[in-house]
Amino acid sequence: MSDKELISVQKVIIHHNLDEQFIESIESFQLIEFIVKDSNKYLHTEQLPILEKIIRLHYDLEVNMQGIDVINNMLDRMDSMHKTIQQLENKLKLYE
């Protein structure tokens, strides 16, 4: 993983006007994996959309961290189910 794929959490905090406690809550609920490098926290660029979704849920819709955790788990399960349905539909097409 190159440094170009990492975003400083401090930059994200400044850009989105976040509280550091909010980032600590995200980390404690293991909603996003942060990378510690040179005593600074970084975020992988692929996780930025997930962080932005969490920010919208928390600040715009006033969902607490427990609710965000539940929503993420449900969305992951739905995505997994959708993939399974797609695989089953593809197999079914072979028999038609």
C-alpha positions as CSV (number, residue, x, y, z in Angstrom):
1,M,0.0,0.0,0.0
2,S,1.5,3.3,-1.0
3,D,1.3,6.5,0.8
4,K,-0.7,7.9,-2.1
5,E,-3.6,5.6,-1.2
6,L,-3.7,7.0,2.4
7,I,-5.4,10.1,3.6
8,S,-4.5,11.8,6.8
9,V,-7.4,11.6,9.4
10,Q,-6.4,15.0,10.5
11,K,-7.1,16.4,7.0
12,V,-10.5,14.6,7.0
13,I,-11.3,16.1,10.4
14,I,-10.5,19.6,9.1
15,H,-12.3,19.1,5.8
16,H,-15.5,17.8,7.3
17,N,-15.3,19.9,10.4
18,L,-15.4,16.8,12.7
19,D,-14.8,16.2,16.3
20,E,-11.9,13.9,17.2
21,Q,-14.2,12.1,19.6
22,F,-16.3,11.2,16.5
23,I,-13.3,9.5,14.8
24,E,-12.5,7.7,18.1
25,S,-16.1,6.4,18.2
26,I,-15.9,5.1,14.7
27,E,-12.6,3.4,15.6
28,S,-14.0,1.9,18.8
29,F,-17.0,0.4,16.9
30,Q,-14.6,-0.8,14.2
31,L,-16.7,0.7,11.5
32,I,-13.5,1.8,9.6
33,E,-10.0,0.5,9.9
34,F,-7.4,3.3,10.5
35,I,-3.7,2.9,9.8
36,V,-1.2,4.3,12.3
37,K,2.0,5.4,10.7
38,D,4.5,7.7,12.4
39,S,2.1,8.2,15.3
40,N,-0.5,9.6,12.8
41,K,-3.8,8.0,11.8
42,Y,-4.5,7.5,8.2
43,L,-7.5,6.2,6.2
44,H,-7.3,4.1,3.1
45,T,-8.8,6.0,0.1
46,E,-11.2,3.1,-0.5
47,Q,-12.8,3.7,2.9
48,L,-13.4,7.4,2.3
49,P,-17.0,6.8,0.9
50,I,-17.8,4.6,3.9
51,L,-16.6,7.4,6.2
52,E,-18.7,10.0,4.4
53,K,-21.7,7.7,4.6
54,I,-21.1,7.4,8.4
55,I,-20.8,11.2,8.7
56,R,-24.1,11.8,6.8
57,L,-25.9,9.2,9.0
58,H,-24.6,10.7,12.2
59,Y,-24.8,14.4,11.5
60,D,-27.6,14.7,9.0
61,L,-29.9,12.0,10.3
62,E,-28.7,12.0,13.9
63,V,-28.1,8.3,14.0
64,N,-25.9,7.2,17.0
65,M,-22.9,4.9,16.6
66,Q,-24.9,1.8,17.7
67,G,-27.5,2.6,15.0
68,I,-24.7,3.1,12.4
69,D,-23.2,-0.2,13.3
70,V,-26.5,-2.0,12.9
71,I,-27.2,-0.2,9.5
72,N,-23.7,-1.2,8.2
73,N,-24.2,-4.8,9.3
74,M,-27.6,-4.9,7.6
75,L,-26.3,-3.3,4.4
76,D,-23.4,-5.8,4.3
77,R,-25.8,-8.7,4.7
78,M,-28.1,-7.3,2.0
79,D,-25.1,-7.0,-0.3
80,S,-24.1,-10.6,0.4
81,M,-27.7,-11.7,-0.2
82,H,-27.8,-9.8,-3.5
83,K,-24.6,-11.5,-4.7
84,T,-26.0,-14.9,-3.8
85,I,-29.3,-14.1,-5.6
86,Q,-27.3,-13.0,-8.7
87,Q,-25.2,-16.3,-8.6
88,L,-28.4,-18.4,-8.3
89,E,-30.1,-16.5,-11.1
90,N,-27.0,-17.1,-13.3
91,K,-27.1,-20.8,-12.5
92,L,-30.9,-20.9,-13.2
93,K,-30.3,-19.4,-16.6
94,L,-28.1,-22.4,-17.5
95,Y,-31.0,-24.7,-16.9
96,E,-33.6,-22.7,-18.9
